[in-house]
Amino acid sequence: MTRRLPQAPVLDAHGHIGTWPDFLIPDPSAEGLVATMDRVGVTAMGVSHLLAVGPDAGRGNRLAMETAARFPGRFGVWQVYNPHHRTPLVSDGVWGVKLHPDVHQCPLDDPRYEPVWRLGLPVLAHGQTDSPWSDPARFAAVAARHPDVPLLMGHTGLWPYGFDRAARLAAGHPNLHLEVCGSRMTGRWIARLAATIGAERVLFGSDACFLDLRTGYGRVALAPLTEADRALIQGGNLARLLGPRLLGPRLHGPRLHGPRLLGPASESPRP
């Protein structure tokens, strides 16, 4: 017996490589992450290096670029911008920019982020309801000021009591999208968000290697969605936002044009 994985590329909008001092990460290696991606059928993942999110954005960004080069087509780089260090940014060879207002303790709508918005690339930012740095209301304010910048609200505000509010705040800003990774997210919530704001504004993310990629993917794969909406959330929306930035040899090779067949059912992925 075999199990079919999705025909269309599955794109994980929110991932990490490296270690973090406050959490146990059983396998922080890119090799381990790629092995899990292959097991569950994730084509590519956007990653930021945790060293970059933490104390050294410049060095962490370089490490992320080196990792992406070692695994062509499997990782897109979210280069981290630290507003206190004015981290140098590039336009080519990356998916976009990663912001973490809570770690850097700089509100998302602070003028110190202006170099990021001027760059015009897609931006993935940590979002956390009731945070003084990254509450969804700050995302709405930035989206209104910079309507040409695709903005991804990481974790959809993180806390379940704020998911509905995050969707309502985003609804009036076509450039603001909800990224759904987080240990408190569920498949039913993903379907509810899609019904509230439209499936074309919801993006799959796992937060691997912080969180288990199998669990994150399973939420979307088993969510009560139409197959058309699931395809959008699993990768179609991110592919549209990234456009040519997404291109890579693994995204168009024969292995990914049709459904990939796994071995016996006992070896099938367990999201």
C-alpha positions in Angstrom: 0.0 0.0 0.0 1.3 3.5 -0.8 0.4 7.0 0.2 0.4 9.9 -2.2 1.9 13.2 -1.3 0.7 16.5 -2.8 1.4 17.1 -6.5 2.0 20.9 -6.0 5.1 22.0 -4.1 4.6 22.4 -0.4 6.3 25.6 0.9 6.9 26.2 4.5 7.0 29.9 5.1 8.5 29.9 8.6 11.6 27.8 9.7 14.9 28.1 11.5 18.3 26.6 11.6 20.7 26.7 14.5 20.3 26.6 18.3 18.6 28.8 20.8 19.6 29.1 24.5 16.1 28.9 26.0 14.8 25.8 24.3 15.9 22.2 23.7 16.1 21.6 19.9 16.8 17.9 19.5 18.3 18.3 16.0 19.2 21.8 14.9 21.1 20.7 11.8 20.1 21.5 8.2 20.6 17.8 7.3 18.1 16.7 9.9 15.6 19.3 8.7 15.9 18.2 5.0 15.5 14.6 6.0 12.2 15.4 7.7 11.1 17.6 4.8 11.7 14.7 2.5 9.7 12.4 4.8 6.6 14.5 4.9 6.8 16.0 1.4 7.8 19.6 2.1 9.5 21.0 -1.0 11.2 24.1 0.4 11.3 26.1 3.6 12.1 29.7 4.4 14.6 29.9 7.2 16.4 32.4 9.3 19.4 31.4 11.4 18.8 31.6 15.1 22.2 33.3 15.6 20.9 36.1 13.4 17.6 36.4 15.4 19.8 36.6 18.5 23.1 38.3 19.1 24.7 38.4 15.6 22.4 39.1 12.6 25.3 39.7 10.2 27.1 36.4 10.9 23.8 34.5 11.2 22.6 35.7 7.8 25.9 34.6 6.2 25.4 31.1 7.8 21.9 30.9 6.5 23.1 31.8 3.0 25.8 29.2 3.2 23.3 26.6 4.2 20.9 27.4 1.4 23.8 27.1 -1.0 24.5 23.6 0.3 21.0 22.5 -0.3 19.9 24.1 -3.6 16.2 24.7 -3.9 15.4 23.4 -0.4 15.9 26.6 1.7 14.9 30.2 1.1 16.6 32.7 3.3 14.8 35.2 5.4 17.6 37.6 6.2 17.3 39.0 9.8 17.3 42.7 10.3 18.3 44.0 13.8 17.1 47.6 14.0 19.6 48.5 16.7 22.6 47.3 14.6 21.3 48.4 11.3 22.1 45.1 9.7 23.2 45.3 6.1 20.5 43.9 3.8 20.6 42.4 0.3 18.0 42.3 -2.5 19.1 39.2 -4.3 19.4 35.6 -3.3 16.9 35.8 -0.5 13.2 35.3 0.0 12.9 38.5 2.1 13.5 39.9 5.5 12.8 38.4 9.0 11.9 40.7 11.9 11.6 39.7 15.6 10.3 42.8 17.4 10.1 41.0 20.7 13.6 39.7 20.8 15.0 43.1 19.7 12.5 45.0 21.8 11.6 47.4 19.0 8.0 47.9 18.0 7.1 46.8 14.5 5.9 50.2 13.5 9.1 52.0 14.8 10.9 54.2 12.3 14.1 52.2 12.8 12.6 49.6 10.5 12.3 52.0 7.6 15.3 50.5 5.7 13.3 47.2 5.6 10.2 48.7 4.1 12.2 50.7 1.6 13.8 47.5 0.3 10.3 46.3 -0.8 10.9 42.6 -0.2 8.4 40.3 1.5 8.7 40.5 5.3 8.0 37.8 7.8 7.7 39.2 11.4 7.0 37.6 14.7 3.5 38.5 15.8 2.3 38.2 19.4 -1.1 39.4 20.6 -0.8 41.9 23.5 2.9 42.3 23.0 4.1 45.9 23.2 6.4 45.1 20.3 4.4 42.9 17.9 0.7 43.1 18.6 -1.4 42.5 15.4 -2.5 46.1 15.5 1.1 47.2 14.7 1.0 44.9 11.7 -2.2 46.6 10.4 -0.5 50.0 10.9 2.6 49.0 9.0 0.5 47.4 6.2 -1.5 50.6 5.8 1.7 52.7 5.5 3.5 50.3 3.1 0.8 48.7 1.0 3.3 47.5 -1.6 5.2 45.4 0.9 4.0 41.8 1.4 3.8 41.4 5.2 3.5 38.0 6.9 2.2 38.0 10.5 4.1 35.2 12.1 2.0 32.8 14.3 -1.2 34.8 13.5 -0.6 36.6 16.8 0.6 33.5 18.7 -2.2 33.2 21.3 -5.5 31.5 20.3 -7.6 34.2 22.1 -6.2 36.7 19.6 -6.5 34.7 16.3 -9.9 36.1 15.4 -8.8 39.6 16.1 -5.6 39.2 14.1 -7.7 38.0 11.1 -10.1 41.0 11.5 -7.3 43.5 11.7 -5.6 42.0 8.6 -8.8 41.8 6.6 -8.7 45.4 5.4 -5.1 45.2 4.2 -4.5 43.0 1.1 -0.7 43.0 1.6 -1.1 41.5 5.1 -1.1 37.7 5.4 -1.5 35.3 8.3 1.2 32.7 8.8 -0.1 29.9 11.0 2.9 28.2 12.8 2.7 27.7 16.5 2.1 25.0 19.1 -1.4 26.4 19.9 -2.6 26.4 16.3 -5.0 23.7 15.1 -6.4 22.5 11.8 -9.9 23.8 12.8 -8.4 27.2 13.5 -6.7 27.3 10.1 -10.0 26.6 8.4 -11.7 29.3 10.5 -9.0 31.8 9.6 -9.4 30.9 5.9 -13.1 31.4 6.2 -12.7 34.8 7.9 -10.0 36.4 5.7 -9.9 34.2 2.6 -7.7 31.2 2.0 -5.5 33.3 -0.3 -4.3 35.2 2.7 -3.3 32.3 4.9 0.2 30.6 4.7 1.5 27.4 6.1 4.5 27.6 8.4 5.9 25.1 10.9 8.5 27.0 13.0 10.8 24.0 12.6 13.4 23.3 14.0 11.9 24.9 17.1 8.7 22.9 16.6 8.2 19.5 14.9 7.7 19.9 11.2 5.5 16.8 11.1 3.0 18.2 13.5 3.0 21.6 11.8 2.4 20.1 8.4 -0.2 17.7 9.7 -2.4 20.6 10.9 -2.7 21.9 7.4 -2.8 18.5 5.6 -5.7 17.4 7.8 -7.5 20.7 8.3 -11.2 20.7 7.2 -10.5 22.7 4.0 -11.4 22.3 0.4 -8.6 20.8 -1.6 -8.3 24.1 -3.5 -7.9 26.1 -0.3 -5.5 23.6 1.1 -3.3 23.9 -2.0 -3.3 27.7 -1.6 -2.3 27.5 2.0 0.3 24.8 1.6 2.3 26.6 -1.0 0.3 28.4 -3.7 0.0 31.7 -1.8 3.7 31.8 -0.9 4.7 31.0 -4.4 2.6 33.9 -5.7 4.1 36.3 -3.1 7.7 35.3 -3.9 7.4 35.0 -7.6 10.8 34.5 -9.3 12.5 34.5 -5.9 11.2 31.0 -5.4 12.8 29.5 -8.4 15.2 26.7 -7.8 16.2 23.3 -9.4 14.3 21.2 -6.9 11.0 23.1 -7.4 10.7 22.1 -11.0 12.5 18.8 -11.3 10.6 15.7 -12.4 10.4 14.4 -8.8 8.0 17.2 -7.9 5.8 17.4 -11.0 3.7 14.4 -10.0 2.8 12.8 -6.7 5.6 11.1 -4.9 5.0 7.6 -3.8 6.3 6.4 -0.5 6.9 2.8 0.5 4.6 0.6 2.7 2.0 2.2 4.8 4.1 1.5 7.9 6.7 3.8 6.5 4.2 6.6 5.5 4.7 10.0 7.1 3.1 10.6 10.4 2.5 14.3 10.5 
